[in-house]
Every structure is written in structure tokens, then in C-alpha cells.
Amino acid sequence: MPLVETFRTISRNLRAPAHRRQAFHRLEHLHADRPSLDDLVRQAIKLGTHGWYRVRSLQIPSEILSLAQAVEAIKPRVILEIGTARGGTALIWAHLASHKLITCDLLDKRGFADLVRAFPPPGSTCKVEVLIGDSHAPDFIQRVKNALRGELVDFLFIDGDHTEAGVGQDFENYRGLVRPGGLIAFHDIAEKQPLATNQVQHFWKRIRGQHDVREFVADRGQCGFGIGVIRTPLQNAAGA
């Protein structure tokens, strides 16, 4: 680990107790405000917490708001997210799911999961499960199925591995868990991307003609971002 990163990690560890208290306090304020969906999305992009408990989302506000509105419209009970990252989108989904949010990430961020589990607002019946591991691994896929306990997913958000092969694997692994008429969304579908490893746009171009899709892209010339959404066929059973 580079020296600068070592010092940054030590600093975060030393300040973690204070950051944890501040994060839960900030979340309490958010819940007390009973935010509209617009306000919730704005807060989810940058909640104002710090260190290991920093909550944010790398999203264009208009894009993620359009997706949140589409998800809200189907009144989801169960949401599955591949790629928790800093928890910004999980914060949104925890307010929209009426029963369960399962959010998955490759890395354990030292207690951050405790904050994520507290995301549902007071009075919500939504329970949050945070699963840590490789979304491509067979044993992890089984862990997701176990967490679902036989229920189907209303909305699947795929925002983990951004390589073309990786996003394709997540799609194939989890699409069968989505109910007929449910939604599957992908982040970073814009044609121009800042990193060579951002390859979701190539996968999206291959599959969008095969499905009922919507695209939320603020500017067709933008670099990065963009959200693509598939509505699963009503006539097909899940897993077909």
C-alpha cells in the first residue's frame, strides 16, 4: 500500500468513532425531514458524512431521479442491488422498497454496513441485508437466493463490475430472480466513458434491441454516466 494511502487509512480509523456518530446523526435528520423523492436523491448523491461512513453516489441528478421515479411507480417490495459502493443509491432504494433491500458489494468497508442497514425511514417495513463478496461466484449467487427466501425481485440495479464480461455475467446470474414486469437497470451506458474498464455501453448496445427498454441520459455527448432500463416481459416466468 502506498505511504499516502497508509496514512489516510490510519487517519480514517482514528476518526471512525466520531464519523460513525455524525453519520447516524445525519441520517436521523434526513429521516426527520421526511424528504420528497427529489430531495432524497439530492441527499443520496452527497449526504455529508465522512471517512468510512461517507455516503455518496456518482450519478447525474436528473438521471438517477428519473430512475427512482420509474422504480417508485412499480411500488417495489423487493430490490436487489449489485454494487453498493458508497451507499448513495442504496439509500434511495431503502426508501422505496416496502419489504426488503439486498445490496451487494465486493468490499467490506469497516462497519459501513451498519449504517446501510439503518437506511429505511422510521415506520418502514423494509429490511436491509448487506452481502459482501464476488457477485460472479456461485456461492455468492446462492447467498443472494437464500436472502430472497423464494421471493422475486421487483427491481434489479446492476452497478458493480463495469467490464463488458462482468456486467454480462451479473445480468445472466440475476435476471432470473426478477419478477415478470419488473425492472433491471444498468449504470454507465453512455457511449463515451472516462475509463477503458467502463464497458457497460458495449453490453447495452448488444442487448437493448432485444428488450423493452428506456434510457435516461442527460446529454448524448456526455462522458460517463447514463442509465439503461429493461422491463422484463409480463408473459414470461422468472428464470425462463
N, C-alpha and C positions, 0 to 999 in steps of 0.2 A: 504494500500500500504506500503511495507517495506520502512524503512527510507532511505536506499541507493537508491532505485528506486525513492523516492520522490525528493531527491537532484538531481538525474540525470535528472528528468523531469524539475525541476526548471532551471537547467543549460541549457538544450536544449531550453527552452522557452526564456531565456535571450539572447542566441546566435542565435536564429532563424532568425532575420533580416539579420545578416551577412551571415549565412549559405544559406539563400534564394538567396542573391545576388551572392554568389560564385557558387551555383548550376546552376543558369541561365547562368552565365558567362561560366562555364564549358560546358554546353550544346551548347552554341553558338560556342565554339571552336570545339566541336565534329562535328557540322553541317558544319563548315567552312572547316574542313579536308576532307569532303566527303568520309567517311571511306568505305572500302570494307566490305563485309559481315563478313569476318574473323575478321577484326579489330573491327567492330561494336559489334560482340559477345564478344570479349575480353573486350571492354569498358563496356558492359552491365553487365558483371559479377562483375565489381567494377569500377564505374565511377569516384570515387574520390571526391564525395560530402559527406556532413556531417549532423549530427543531424536529425531533422525531414525531411530533404531533401536528406538523404543518399540514393543513387541509387545503388543497387547491386542485384545479383541473385545467389542463391545457386545451381549451376549447374556444371557439369563436362564439360569443354570447348568442347571436341570432340563430346559429346552427343548433346548439345544444338546447336552446329554448324550443325551437321547432320540434326537435326530437322528443323533448319532455312533454310537450303538448300532445303529440301523437300517442305517446305511451299512456298519458293520463286518460285519453279518450277511450282506451280499451279497458279501463278500470282493472288494472292488473292485480291479481292476488299474489303471484309468484314471479320474481325477477331473478335472473341469473346473469352475473357479470363476470366476464373473463378479463382480468386486468384491473385490479383495484388501484394501483399506483398510489397517488396521494389522497384518494378517497373522495374527491370532489363529486364525481358522478354517482358514487355510492350514496352520498348524502341526498342527492335528488331522488334516486330510486327508493331509498328508505322512507321517503315521504309519500311515494306513490304506491308502493306495494302494500296491500291490505293484510297480507298473511306472512310472506317470507321473502327475504332477500338473501341470496347466496352470492358472495363476492369472492373472487379467487385471485391470488397473486403468487408470483414466484418467490418473493422475498418476505421474510418476517421482519417488520420494522420496529422491533423492540417495544412492544406494548401498544402500538398504534391500533391494533385490532380491538383493544378495549374501548377506544374512542369510537371506532366504526360501529361497534355493537350498540352504542348509545345514540346512534343517528336518528332512529324513529322518534317522531314527536310524542309528547305526552298524550295518552289516550289511544295511541295507535296499537293495533293488534299485530303489527309486523315484527317478526323476529329476524335478526340478522345473524347469519353464520359466515364466518371468515375462514376460508380454506387456503392453506399455504402449500404450494407445490407446483410441479410442472403439469400444466393443463393438457399436455400431449401424452402423459404417461397413463397406461392402462389402469394402474391402481388409483391414480387421482380421479380419473373418469368415474371409477366405481365409487369413490368417496362422494363425488357430486350426486350420483344416483342415490346413494344411501341418504344423503342430506335431503333429497327431494321426497323420499319415502313414498314413492309411487305417484307423486303429483306431477302434473305437466307445467311447463313454464309458459307464462303469458308473453314475456319479453326477454330476449337474449341479447346482451350487449357484448360484442367481441372487440376488445381494445387491448389485447395483450401482445403476443408475438406479431410483429409487423412485417415479417418476411412473407413472400408470396406462399411459400410452402407452409409456414407456420399458421397463417390466418386460414388457409385452406383446410389444414388439419383440425383447427378448432371448429370450423364450420361443420365439417363432416362428423366430428366427435359429438357435438352437442345439438345439432339441428333436430335430431330425432326426439329430443326432450321437449320441444316446443309444441304447444297445442295447435290444432288446426285453426287458422285465422289469427294466430299470434304473430309477433313481430321479431325480426332479427336485424340488428343494426351493426354497422362496421364504421370505425373511425379512420380518418386519413385516406379518403378515396380521391381527393383532388389530384389532378394529373401531375402537377409539379409538387415535388416533395424535397425537403431540405437535406435529407439523408438517403444514401444509397440503400440502406437497410429498410427504409419505408417503402414497402412494395404492395401495400393493400390495393392501390389503384389498379395494378395489373390483374389481381384476382377479381376485383369488382368488374372490370371490363369483360372478363371471361364469363361471368355468371349473370350479369344484370339482364341480359336478353332472355334468360330462361325463367324469370320470375316476375311477379307483380312488385314493382319497386318504386321508391320515392328517393329523391336526392335533396339534401339540404346543404347547399354550397353557397356561401355568402358572395363570392366573386369567382367566376370561372377562371380568372387569371391568377388567383392567389397561389402562394407557395405553402403547401401543407394544409392540414385540416380537411374539412368536408366529411359529411356523414351520409352513408347509403343505407337504405332500409328495405328489407324484404318482408312482405306479408305472406305467411305460409298459406297454402290453399285450404279452403274450408272443407273440400271433399275428401282430402287425404288424411288418413290416420297418421298420428305421430309415428315417426320411425319408418314410414313407407318409403 
